[in-house]
């Protein structure tokens, strides 16, 4: 399952880009959202990776 974690940020970024496009915002205006998405996903991946090493 861990091998599929790269799909989550791609999917969330695509949804965010779609939202920006439909509401008339530019990608430059939405860069803060992309940053939040990447940070959020990094925390999730770090948490699950830590849990794997702790439970071994």
URKA-V453418 format. One record per residue. N is the residue number from 0. RES is the residue in one letter. PSI is psi in radians with two decimals (NA if undefined). Layout:
n=[N,N]
res=[RES,RES]
psi=[PSI,PSI]
This chain:
n=[0,1,2,3,4,5,6,7,8,9,10,11,12,13,14,15,16,17,18,19,20,21,22,23,24,25,26,27,28,29,30,31,32,33,34,35,36,37,38,39,40,41,42,43,44,45,46,47,48,49,50,51,52,53,54,55]
res=[X,X,X,X,X,X,X,X,X,X,X,X,X,X,X,X,X,X,X,X,X,X,X,X,X,X,X,X,X,X,X,X,X,X,X,X,X,X,X,X,X,X,X,X,X,X,X,X,X,X,X,X,X,X,X,X]
psi=[-0.59,-0.52,-0.23,0.07,-0.35,-0.32,-0.59,-0.90,-0.57,-0.78,-0.79,-0.67,-0.67,-0.72,-0.73,-0.76,-0.72,-0.76,-0.83,-0.77,-0.73,-0.42,0.16,0.36,2.66,2.89,-0.57,-0.65,-0.40,0.17,-0.55,-0.67,-0.72,-0.65,-0.80,-0.69,-0.81,-0.71,-0.79,-0.80,-0.59,-0.70,-0.76,-0.82,-0.73,-0.74,-0.88,-0.63,-0.72,-0.74,-0.61,-0.78,-0.56,-0.67,0.05,NA]
